[in-house]
Amino acid sequence: MSLFNVYPLYNVTPVKAKDVYVYDDKDVEYLDLYGGHAVISIGHSHPKYVSAISNQVEKLGFYSNAIQNPLQVELADKLEELSGCKDYQLFLCNSGAEANENALKLASFHNGKHKILAFKNSFHGRTSAAVVATDNPKVVAPINAQQEVDFVDLGDLVSVETVLKANKTCAVIIECIQGVGGLDQSTTEFYQGLDQLCKQYNTALIADEVQSGFGRTGDFFAFQKHNIAPDIISIAKGMGNGFPVGGILIHPSIKASFGLLGTTFGGNHLACAATLSVLDVIQDQNLMQNAFNISDYFIKKAKDLPNLKAIKGRGLMLGLEFDFPILELRKTLIFKHHIFTGGAKNPNLIRILPPLTIKKKHIDLFFDALHKELN
Ligand SMILES: Cc1ncc(COP(=O)(O)O)c(C=O)c1O
């Protein structure tokens, strides 16, 4: 059987990894400034993570959501403590798209409306409702297209109000820092205005923190910089450091009832053990502070780069926008300098999403390589 050929692949075969380094089948060492799409938060194969998963699978890897699972309760408590999201409720699932799918569905159950408002250049995943809220017609199949979505420019409160006034929109879904789109963000005034309009027109505000959450920006969630309180917060990626896990944090004003949401695998024992160890390491190693510090260092160094148009993003979710397409430069970084970086919808932008354990010496390696290629 052949693989369904949907991914353009780099010719690199990683076989092991440790912290910020990945090793291929010829034992070449690569510096990982991409974390496998922002997934590696506490570093590859962190010893606490490895032992948490190994110990758990020896005891109990999985049982369904029909029994008591104290690990889910422990996880909800720990998440509340570290995120500061007091009194939110936790529903666990398996991926970012699934988190957004549940968030949108829950919003619609809650207020009885059916339309979605999303922002231009957004990416929210590939499932039924999440994919139509993604600003890329190429990934929307006819079966999804009957769902109604309005797209407005990030920052345009006037258009948001025009849409919400019609009283058909169940949810506004937003990445406070756009990931796949290219690291754009708006002002605190905009995010606060959006929060206020959602409350005024009985529309749920969904913060998609799938990429920006779990400490990546230096705050636990990116929206927290703007002092807003979303109705639903979606999480995945860095949450499991590679273990497939996602979830939504649900404001106490939204009430649960039996059968409203459900999943077979979501919140299983292994996923909870993995996520609990991620939270412990973020706390013990002060990784949010590290994200702030290294981000500062990165931004200062980036200012000396030639051909640079803008430095985008925040914390360890950063973008370097050049005045030329970066496809070839990224290939040179991988194959000559052995450094993984990411691309974005914006063809001129390199995306930097390293493990939160990264140090200044790794940033130096990256800028040395860039200077060699650009000067
Ligand atoms: C902001 C955001 N939301 C949702 C998703 C979808 O997550 P997943 O690929 O786990 O379904 C992504 C993936 O890149 C993302 O960046």
The ligand as a MOL file (V3000), in Angstrom:
LIG
                    3D

  0  0  0     0  0            999 V3000
M  V30 BEGIN CTAB
M  V30 COUNTS 16 16 0 0 0
M  V30 BEGIN ATOM
M  V30 1 C -4.2050 28.2120 15.3730 0
M  V30 2 C -4.4570 26.7900 14.9690 0
M  V30 3 N -5.6670 26.2540 15.2000 0
M  V30 4 C -5.9360 24.9710 14.8700 0
M  V30 5 C -4.9970 24.1710 14.2710 0
M  V30 6 C -5.3260 22.7380 13.9060 0
M  V30 7 O -4.6830 21.8660 14.7690 0
M  V30 8 P -4.5410 20.3090 14.3910 0
M  V30 9 O -3.6050 20.2240 13.2390 0
M  V30 10 O -4.0090 19.6860 15.6600 0
M  V30 11 O -5.8950 19.8140 14.0560 0
M  V30 12 C -3.7200 24.6960 13.9930 0
M  V30 13 C -2.6880 23.8760 13.3230 0
M  V30 14 O -1.7230 24.3610 12.7790 0
M  V30 15 C -3.4450 26.0440 14.3560 0
M  V30 16 O -2.2580 26.5970 14.1050 0
M  V30 END ATOM
M  V30 BEGIN BOND
M  V30 1 1 1 2
M  V30 2 1 2 3
M  V30 3 2 2 15
M  V30 4 2 3 4
M  V30 5 1 4 5
M  V30 6 1 5 6
M  V30 7 2 5 12
M  V30 8 1 6 7
M  V30 9 1 7 8
M  V30 10 2 8 9
M  V30 11 1 8 10
M  V30 12 1 8 11
M  V30 13 1 12 13
M  V30 14 1 12 15
M  V30 15 2 13 14
M  V30 16 1 15 16
M  V30 END BOND
M  V30 END CTAB
M  END
